[in-house]
Structure formats: C-alpha cells, structure tokens
Amino acid sequence: MRKSILIICGLILAVCIWLLFHRATKQISVTPPVIQTVSTNQPSGFRQQQKASDRPIEKKGPLPTQRNRPDFFRALGIDTNSKVPFVEQMWQKPIDFYGKVIDENSNAISGASIGFRWDDLTAPDWTRTATTTSDADGLFSLHNKRGATLTVSVSKDGYYSSRKDEDSFHYAVANDNRLYSSDPYNPAIFHLRKKGQGEELIQEDFPPGFTQIWQLHHDGTPVELDLLNGSQNVKGSGQLKLELWRDLSDRNAKKFDWKLQISVLDGGIIPTDEEFPFLAPENGYQPSLVVDMPATNQVWLGELRTKYYLQLPNGNYGRIDFHFLAYNGVFTVKSWVNPTGSRNLESK
C-alpha cells in the first residue's frame, strides 16, 4: 500500500514539473532577424558590388509554425512551436563573404556572373539566392545574410570554370572542425580559364555507353583500345594497352597486391595533373607507365583517377581521362586525339 502511494505521489510531482516547464517555455520569445540590404561600409580600397541583378528572396515575418517548420527539427525532438533561442543561434549565423575572380595568369576578371545560395534551416523555404557581378578588380561580396552554409558559383561566357576551387563555405555547421571566416583583405579566389581556339578532335568513350562495364583481367591479359575508332581489342590494332595483375589469394582482403601497366604502342605517355590539359608536351614521353601497389604500401590506393598526354605511333597527340577500380578491374577511358598533328588538344 505504501509503495503504491509513493508511486502516485511521484507521478503527480512529475506532472507538476512538466506543467511549470511548459508554461515557462511558452513565455520565451525570439524576434527573427531582419535581412538587410548589402552593406556599403567597406574597408578603404575595396569596391562593393550592389546591382539591380541582386535578387535576394528573403521573406520577413514571424517565425514559421510547427506545421511548416522543417522536419529536421521535429526529428530531433525539438518543439519548434516554442521558438527555442538556441535554434536561431545555431542555424542563423551572420554571413559576410568576399571573393575575387582571376584567370589562368592571375589577372582580375571583371563582369563575371556570381551566384549565391545559402541555407537557413529555420525558415519554411530553406534555400535563398542572390546574384551579382565582379567589378573591375575582379572583386565581389555578399553581406547581411543569415544562414548555415553558403555556396558560390562563378562563370563567364568565353571561360571555363574551375572545379578545383572551394565553393562551399560553412558558417554554422563545422566542416572538418573549421568554420569559415570572411576577410576583405584576403578574399576567396575563384579561377576561370579563357577559352582558346579549339579544334576538331577525335573523341571516344570506353566503354561507349553508361550501361556497359569493361574490366581488366587479373592475370595480365592485355586489353587494347583503338583511340581513333572507339573499339576494344584483346590483341589487335589499338594504340593504348592496359594490363592488370592482382593477387586473388584472399578475395575478402581490404588491401591486396596489384600492378597496372599503361602503354602506348610505338608511342609514349606522360601523366599530368593539369585541370585543363590542352597543350601536349613536345617531348618527355615514355613507352609505358607502371602503377605498383603492394598491400604493405602505407598510402595504398584501390582507385585511380588520372590524366595522361599521349603521343601516338603516327605522331599525333592526344590526352585521356582514366578511371580504374583495382578490386574488380573496372575501368573507363575518355580520349581526345588531334588528327592534324597539332599539340592543341582543346576541342571546339
């Protein structure tokens, strides 16, 4: 009997505490931040861009209700009706950003199109956007926005956009334990490469379709690719030869010995890390390259994504993008060959 009375008293006490907490929570109120226009208060020598093309699509008004708040918070068990202050502080960090656009020779590029996209997970419409252009010094910026992550895209007619530049910046969500800090005197750099005089190149894909899978044999059986006609030959008239040796003694091993040899028959090959490999070297070619990957290698790799310049037997120049998976020997090759003998490998 005494035990039952104690249990009933405990339940009554828990209900009272819950009612007090719920009432206190309802009294918490947060005024949502008001999105301002781009600030013109810039350090000396820094030009601020604010054009008619700027089109932020923020919406002012009260915080969204439980019904239209993102499911993200409800999944975490957060009562979004209560307008908990830390939610706003966590996902609505101030965003200020400075960038600069340069070409392959580090010259400033004016008139580049800049696209901004940032996420505010506390808003009913998560994604917001704005646009601007780079000024005469290649500079651009964004100010007085709030959110968690900013993505920046840069482009201009007549130029290639670089894929190596960092384009995602975290203001409220740690990325590798780092949050982005904006600096007007050290803007983020974006690269564009001016398009040159492209030529008609012979372009081939191996395999020729997405539905096909090509593999190398593990015993060194050669596979030859005809870069001029887009065909594969186990032994024939191809210019590019691929050979793989792989240890299959333990098929479940996470690391294993493997070796790959890439050869250009009666020609040569040179590896390159250029993002835009448009001009083949005149010399320095080797008949073949070997990638030797023992299981004991401290930097063991099971995948290759590489680029190579080629000099074919007839003297023509080419380039390939090569992707290879050591586990199953699956590979893809994308090739470009200039049939005129020119070292120019930029296609029209």
N, C-alpha and C positions, 0 to 999 in steps of 0.2 A: 504493500500500500504506500509506504513511504517512498519507495522508488518511483512509483507512478506519479506521485505528487511532484517530486523533483523534476521529472521529465516534462510535466505540464508547465511548471514554472519556467523551465529553461526555454521552452517554445515560446511562451508569452514574452519573455525578455528578448529573444531574437527578433520577434515581430516588431516590438517597440523600437529596437535599434534600427531595423530596416526602415521604419516609417520616418524616424528622425533623419536618417541619411538621405532618404528620397526627397524629403521636404527641403533639406539644405541644398541638395543638388539642383533642384528646380530654381533656386534663387540665384544660381551662378549665371551670369550674362556676359557675353563677349560681343563687342562691336566689331563687325567684319571690317577688314582693311579696305580702304578705298583706293582703287587703281588710279594712279596719277599719269599724266602725260609725260613724255620723255623729258628728263631734266636738261637744262641748258647750262647748269653750273658745272663747267668742266675746267680741269687744270689748264693753265696757260699753254698755248701751243697745240692743244687738242681740239679737233674740229668735231662738232656734234652734228649728226645727220638726223633730221626730222622732216620727212617729206610727206606729200599728200598720199603717197602709196602706203604709208604706215597705217595698218588697219587692225589694231588690237580689238578683240571681240569680247572683252570682259563684260560681265553683267554686274551691276550694283544691286544691292538689296539685302534683305535678311538672309541669314544662313539657311540652307535648304533643310527640309524636314526629314524625319526618319524615312519617309516613303521614297524620296528621290535622292537621298544620300547614297554614295557608292556602297555596294555590298561588301567592299573591302573592310570597312569598319565594323559592320554588323557581324562579319565572320570572326572578327577578333573579340566579339562580345562587348563592344563599346556602344553605349546608349547614345546615339547621335542626336536624339532629341534634347539631351541635357546640355549640349553646347560646351563640352568639356574643353577648358582652355588649352590643355597641352596638345590637343589635336590640331588646333590652329597654329600653335607654335612649331609643331613638328613638320607640317606639310605646307606652310605658307611662309617660307623664308624669303627675305628680300632678294631679288635678282637684279644684279647690275653686271653688265658684260661689255668688254672691249675687245675688238678684233681688228685684224689687218689682213688685206689680200695682196699677195705678191706673185710674180711669175717665176719661171724656172731660173731666171737670172737675178732674183731678189729685187726686181723693180716693182714699185707700187702699181696696182691696177685700180683704176677708177671706174665707176659705173657698173661694178659687179652687183648682181642681184643677191640679196641676203634674205634668207627665210628663217624666222624664229618659231620654235614650237616649244611650249612649256606646259608642264602638267601640274594641276592643283587638285589633288585627290579629295579635297574637302568640298569641291564645287560639283553641282549636278552635271555640268558639261566639263569633263576632265581636262580636255586639251584646248589651249588657246594659242593664237598665232598672231604674228605681225611681220611686216616686211620693210626693208629699207634698201639703200644702195651705198656702196663705198664711195668716199669722197676722193678728191684729187690726190691725197696721200695714201689712199687705199684703206682708210680707217672707217670704222662703223661702230655703233654701240647700241645698247638697249638698257633702259633704266626704269625704276619704279614699278617693277612687276613682282609678283609673289608666286611661289610655287616650290616644287621639289627638284625638278630636273629640267634643264634647258638643252634643246637640240638646235644646232645651227647648220644651215646648208648654204653653200656658196656656188654660184655659177655665172657664166657669161658666154654669150654667143661668140664662137670662134676660139673657145678654150676648152681644154679637158679639165675636169675637176679631179683633184687628188682624192684617193680613197685612204691614204695613209694618215691624213690629218685627223686629230681628235675632234669629234663633232658633238659629243655628249658631255654635259657638264652638270655635276651633282652639287646642289646647294643644301639639300636637306637629307639626302639619303647617302650614306657613306659608300664610296667606291674604292675598294682596297684601302679602307680606313682613311680616305682622303676626301675632304670636301673642297670644292672649287672656290678660290678666292680671286676676285677680279682686280686687275691692276691697270690703270690707264697708261702707265709708262712702260708696261710690258704686256701688250695685247696678245691674245691668242692668234697664231699665224695660220692662215689658210693659203694653200698653193693652187694656182691654176697654171696650166701649160698651154701656150699658144699653139693652135693647130697649124701644121705646115702644109706643104704641097704633097698631098697624098697621091699614091699611085695604085694602079690596078694590080692587086696581089692575088696569088692563088691561095685561097683559104680553105682548109679542110678540118673536119672534126672526126676524131677517132674515140669511141665509136660514132657513127654518123647520126644516131638518134638517142633520145633520152631513155627509150625503152630497152636499149641494148646494153649489155655488160660484157666488157672484154677483160680477160685475165691472162696473166703470165703463168707459165708452168714453173713449178718449184725446182725442177731438175736442170735448169739452164737451157731448155729448149728455146731457140731464138724465135722472136716474132719480129717481122719486118713490116714497116709502114711505108707506103708509097705516098709521099707528100705532094706529088704532082697529080695523082689520080684518085686519091682518097681511098685506097684499098689496103687490106692486110694480107700478108703472105707469111707462112711459116718459114719458107725459104724461097726467095724469088727476087723480084726486081726492086724491092723497096730501098729507100735511101737511109732510113732510120731503123736501127736494130736495137731491140730490148731483150735482155737476158736476166733471169732471176734464179738465184739459188737460195733455198730456205730450208732450215732444219725443221723436220716434221717429227722428230723423235718424241716430242711431247706437244701434242696439238692443243692442250689446255694451258700451256705456258703463257704468261703475260709478256715475257720477254724471250726472244729466241734469236739465234744467229741468222742473219740474212745478208745477201750481197746482190747488188743490182749493177749491171753494166749497160751504159747507153753509148752507142757507137753510130757514127755517120760513115757509111761505106764509101771508101775512096774520097772522103771529105774530112770535115772537122767540126768540133763543137766547143763552145765557151759558155760557162754559166754566167748569169747576170742577175743582179738584184734591182735593176732599174725598174721603176714603175711604168715608164713609157719607153720600152726598148725599140726605138725607131731608127737607129743608125747602127748597122752592123760594123764591128771592127774589121780593119783590113787584114790583120794577122793575129797570131796567138792561138790559132785553133789546134786542138788535139784530136787524134782519130777517135778516141773514146774516153769516157769518164767512168770511174767505179765508185759506187757508194757502198762501203763495207761497214756493216752494223752488227758487231758481236753483241751477245746478250749481256756481256760484262761492261759494255760502254756506259759510263756514268750519265751521258746525255743521250741515251738510247731513244730512237725515234721509230715509230711504227707507221708514219705517214710522211710523204714528201709533197711539197708544193713549190716547184721551182720553175725558173725560166732559163732558156738557153738560146744563144745565137748559133746558127748553123751555116756552114759552107758546103754546098752540095758538090757531087762529083763533076758536074758540068760548070762549076764556078759560080753558080747563082747563090745568093744569100737568102737566108730565112731565119725565122725565130719560132719557138714553140713555148706554150704553157703546158707544164707536165704535172699531173696529179697522180699519186701512187699510194696504194694501201698494201703494206707488207704482209698483213695477216692472210689475206686471200688472193693477193696478186692483182687485184682490180686496178685498172689504170684508165686515164683519159689523156688525150693529147689534142691540143688545138694548135694548128700550124698556119704560118703565113710565109709564102715564098715569092720573091720578086723575080719574075721570069726574064727581066731585061738585063740582069747582071748588075743593076744598081744596088748600092748598100742601103738605100732608102726602104724601110720596112713599115712606113706609115701608110695605112690603107685609106682610100677615099671614103 
